[in-house]
């Protein structure tokens, strides 16, 4: 299955959370956006608890043009600051 496409990305968000019900659907649907890793982890925990068994979640990183302006990106391979 191909990677899901972003669903009208919001500005100042780095992550998009997608969900699907394993019993009824093969395609992922938009669930929410998160601005940083801490918010993403918090939302995933809350959604897993709220949706219950049978639901699967996937996180994609949005293109850099949608990221918050204040986010500084560290390239792990070179360990240099890019912005």
C-alpha positions as CSV (number, residue, x, y, z in Angstrom):
1,X,0.0,0.0,0.0
2,X,1.3,3.4,-0.9
3,X,2.0,6.1,1.7
4,X,-1.0,8.3,2.4
5,X,-1.1,11.8,1.0
6,X,-1.3,14.8,3.3
7,X,-4.8,16.1,3.8
8,X,-4.8,19.9,3.4
9,X,-1.8,20.6,5.8
10,X,-2.1,23.3,8.4
11,X,0.6,26.0,8.9
12,X,2.8,25.6,11.9
13,X,2.4,21.9,12.2
14,X,5.2,19.3,11.7
15,X,3.3,16.1,12.0
16,X,0.0,14.7,10.7
17,X,-1.7,11.9,12.5
18,X,-3.7,9.4,10.4
19,X,-6.0,6.6,11.5
20,X,-7.9,3.6,10.1
21,X,-10.1,0.9,11.4
22,X,-8.4,-2.4,10.5
23,X,-11.7,-4.2,10.2
24,X,-13.4,-1.8,7.8
25,X,-10.9,0.2,5.9
26,X,-7.6,-0.2,4.0
27,X,-7.1,3.5,3.6
28,X,-5.9,5.9,6.3
29,X,-8.0,9.0,7.1
30,X,-7.0,12.3,8.6
31,X,-7.1,12.4,12.4
32,X,-5.2,15.5,13.7
33,X,-2.0,17.6,13.4
34,X,0.8,18.1,16.0
35,X,3.3,20.9,16.1
36,X,6.1,19.0,17.9
37,X,7.1,15.6,19.1
38,X,5.8,16.0,22.6
39,X,2.3,17.0,21.3
40,X,2.4,14.2,18.8
41,X,3.2,11.6,21.5
42,X,0.5,13.0,23.8
43,X,-2.2,13.0,21.1
44,X,-1.3,9.4,20.0
45,X,-1.7,8.2,23.5
46,X,-5.1,9.9,23.9
47,X,-6.4,8.7,20.5
48,X,-5.3,5.1,21.2
49,X,-7.2,5.2,24.5
50,X,-10.3,6.9,23.0
51,X,-10.6,4.9,19.8
52,X,-9.9,1.5,21.4
53,X,-8.9,-1.8,19.9
54,X,-9.0,-2.3,16.2
55,X,-7.7,1.2,15.3
56,X,-4.3,1.8,13.8
57,X,-2.4,5.1,13.7
58,X,0.3,6.4,11.4
59,X,2.3,9.6,11.7
60,X,3.7,11.4,8.7
61,X,6.0,14.4,8.7
62,X,4.7,17.2,6.6
63,X,6.9,19.1,4.2
64,X,9.2,21.7,5.8
65,X,7.2,24.7,4.5
66,X,4.4,23.9,7.0
67,X,6.7,23.6,10.0
68,X,6.6,26.3,12.7
69,X,9.1,29.1,12.0
70,X,10.7,28.8,15.4
71,X,11.6,25.2,15.0
72,X,15.3,24.6,14.6
73,X,16.1,21.4,12.6
74,X,19.1,19.3,13.5
75,X,20.4,17.1,10.8
76,X,21.3,13.9,12.7
77,X,23.6,12.6,9.9
78,X,25.9,15.6,10.0
79,X,25.0,16.9,13.5
80,X,24.8,20.4,12.3
81,X,22.2,23.1,12.8
82,X,20.4,23.9,9.5
83,X,18.3,26.9,10.4
